[in-house]
Amino acid sequence: MAGDGGNGTEAMFAKVFNLSPLYLVITSQQTGKLLQVNDVFCELSGYSREEALGKSPLELGLWVDVATYKAGYQQLMEQGSIEKLEVQLRSKNGEIRTYMLSSVLTDLQGEEVILNAALDITESKQSQERASQLATILEDSSNEIYLFDAASLRFTLVNRGARTNLGYSAQELAELTPLDLKPEFDRKQFETLLLPLRSGEEDYITFETVHRRKDGTNYPVEVHLQLVQTSAHPVFVAIILDITERKQAEAETAFQASLLDNLFDTVIVTDTDQYIQVWNRRAEQLFGYSKAQAIGKRPRDLIGSTMTEEQRLAASRSMQEQGFYRLETQITDHQGQIHALDSVNVALPDHKGQVTYLSIARDITERKQAEKALQALNEDLEAKVSERTKEVQELAGQLGLTEQKERQALATTLHDTVQQELYGMQFALSNLKRKFSLPQDDPGVIELDTLLRTVMQVTRNITKDLNPPILDDRDLCKVLQWLALSMEERYGLKVHVLGIESCDLESRAMRTFVFTLCRELLFNIVKHAEANEAWLTIDLSDERLTLSIKDEGKGFVLDQTLHGGTGLGLSGAHKRLQMFGGRIEIDSALNQGTLITIQLPTKAFIFS
């Protein structure tokens, strides 16, 4: 009976051993060899019984950490059992899984053995780690994240980003609801907002409002809200974006748009492919197309132009060499009316090499009409010299003043609008560097900063060329000495200023005209004479101002100078001098240098 009972017990043990959902292994206490393993062991380890029995766990490579195995074995020998030891075991194919191991020393058929039982907790462990990672992500998110109970609306979780921005502790927030943070809502209004989520009509909603901090200050936010059904009870999940910087940028953009719309000049910005991006109110008025009609179109599709091929090539060269060009041209509006424009066009490349083009233009139709009328008067001057001289000079003076004001206005536009925009871009770049903790030596940041500084220098040079501050000085000699220094600094042309040391000239119009004329003639030397030095002599006597400009360059053929054949602009200078009662004399020959003498009656500018 006893034998039968023993065999029955062993059979039942073997059945339970093999059917157990646990990873079971019996090893010899003396040899450490595996005596028996169950089906779960074979399934999880990948070893068959034939491969496993008779070998030790170390021989099979089951233990990932041999030190843990030895420490556990030592504890088992000392205490007789081990409970719930977390270990990692390796399967035959190299897969590592996590188990909760319990072992006990026992007697089996007269032999000291170790019964090992292990529960596979790999998935449970991974779930815990994922939950921990998710909690860390939520807590460390730069966005503000809130969970609040769907019934009571009390906060159940508020992450660090939100707590820091609000100034509340987690304990304080546990007693609050979203209504305590949103001064723009009462309970009824907030429930109305939540209704589409509660009813299932919407999966999520997005809206803008303001949050109030603990110290009473407000900040604008964008709220992304949804209702989540958890196993316990439904909760609302809100992801909040602090949009303070966005609102500031929108306000700045609106302010800049207002500035552009209130300028007297047209402002057009096009992208690299010449598609219009900005079209201000003055452009709408002048060309007859609304902003909606113009944006996304090309200027040539809307505006007819009389720009010649020669002008296009000159503009292209200037844009490539200097990053800008200035041009007077005629355009046709949507009604077929012709307008004369004086425009400054600037290329603004970014750090990626993409170029945006800025065009600022002024309608000079009235000025051109005045010039045309002046030309007609001048043509009839020979027959009516005595009667019409004063009228012609007055018109010429008014033209000079008009040009002066236009240059000042254009220079002011460049300074107050374009340069301020560039300063704003520099400020925005500094903010980006701080916001994203960009290193000072970041190549992209250095490149963009260099480009901004280059464009700012170009606009400063244009502003200085359009309206040099030195023209406010009544001393013409100082004005021309400043011009001489500028020519050397910018173009390397050494200009020696000779003659009288002081010339008090009250008329700013005359100072401006003389300055512009001398600058054009000196610039001709830079472009055409291949000379490094020039001499500018000033003399004032008998109510006439005499200027002479000399160089030792390659010279030119005199027959072409006043008839448009050299490209030096001397024909235009001659005509303008005639308008003011002045004259120009030129002495030049090939490879023998050039001497240009200009005489102007100062009384022609008294009325200005």
Stockholm file with secondary structure:
# STOCKHOLM 1.0

chainA/1-608         MAGDGGNGTEAMFAKVFNLSPLYLVITSQQTGKLLQVNDVFCELSGYSREEALGKSPLELGLWVDVATYKAGYQQLMEQGSIEKLEVQLRSKNGEIRTYMLSSVLTDLQGEEVILNAALDITESKQSQERASQLATILEDSSNEIYLFDAASLRFTLVNRGARTNLGYSAQELAELTPLDLKPEFDRKQFETLLLPLRSGEEDYITFETVHRRKDGTNYPVEVHLQLVQTSAHPVFVAIILDITERKQAEAETAFQASLLDNLFDTVIVTDTDQYIQVWNRRAEQLFGYSKAQAIGKRPRDLIGSTMTEEQRLAASRSMQEQGFYRLETQITDHQGQIHALDSVNVALPDHKGQVTYLSIARDITERKQAEKALQALNEDLEAKVSERTKEVQELAGQLGLTEQKERQALATTLHDTVQQELYGMQFALSNLKRKFSLPQDDPGVIELDTLLRTVMQVTRNITKDLNPPILDDRDLCKVLQWLALSMEERYGLKVHVLGIESCDLESRAMRTFVFTLCRELLFNIVKHAEANEAWLTIDLSDERLTLSIKDEGKGFVLDQTLHGGTGLGLSGAHKRLQMFGGRIEIDSALNQGTLITIQLPTKAFIFS
#=GR chainA/1-608 SS CHHHHHHHHHHHHHHHHHHCSSEEEEEETTTCCEEEECHHHHHHHCCCHHHHTTSCHHHHTCBSCHHHHHHHHHHHHHHSEEEEEEEEEECTTSCEEEEEEEEEEEEETTEEEEEEEEEECHHHHHHHHHHHHHHHHHHHCSSEEEEEETTTCCEEEECHHHHHHHTCCHHHHTTCCGGGTCTTCCHHHHHHHHHHHHHTSCSEEEEEEEEECTTSCEEEEEEEEEEEECSSCEEEEEEEEECHHHHHHHHHHHHHHHHHHTCSSEEEEECTTCCEEEECHHHHHHHCCCHHHHTTSCHHHHCEECCCHHHHHHHHHHHHHHSEEEEEEEEECTTSCEEEEEEEEEEEECTTSCEEEEEEEEECHHHHHHHHHHHHHHHTTTTSHHHHHHHHHHHHHHHHHHHHHHHHHHHHHIIIIIIHHHHHHHHHHHHHHHHTTCCTTCHHHHHHHHHHHHHHHHHHHHHHHHSCGGGGSSBHHHHHHHHHHHHHHHHCCEEEEEECSCCBCCCHHHHHHHHHHHHHHHHHIIIIICCSEEEEEEEEETTEEEEEEEECSCCCCGGGTTTTCSSSSHHHHHHHHHHTTCEEEEEECTTSCEEEEEEEEGGGGTTC
#=GC SS_cons         CHHHHHHHHHHHHHHHHHHCSSEEEEEETTTCCEEEECHHHHHHHCCCHHHHTTSCHHHHTCBSCHHHHHHHHHHHHHHSEEEEEEEEEECTTSCEEEEEEEEEEEEETTEEEEEEEEEECHHHHHHHHHHHHHHHHHHHCSSEEEEEETTTCCEEEECHHHHHHHTCCHHHHTTCCGGGTCTTCCHHHHHHHHHHHHHTSCSEEEEEEEEECTTSCEEEEEEEEEEEECSSCEEEEEEEEECHHHHHHHHHHHHHHHHHHTCSSEEEEECTTCCEEEECHHHHHHHCCCHHHHTTSCHHHHCEECCCHHHHHHHHHHHHHHSEEEEEEEEECTTSCEEEEEEEEEEEECTTSCEEEEEEEEECHHHHHHHHHHHHHHHTTTTSHHHHHHHHHHHHHHHHHHHHHHHHHHHHHIIIIIIHHHHHHHHHHHHHHHHTTCCTTCHHHHHHHHHHHHHHHHHHHHHHHHSCGGGGSSBHHHHHHHHHHHHHHHHCCEEEEEECSCCBCCCHHHHHHHHHHHHHHHHHIIIIICCSEEEEEEEEETTEEEEEEEECSCCCCGGGTTTTCSSSSHHHHHHHHHHTTCEEEEEECTTSCEEEEEEEEGGGGTTC
//
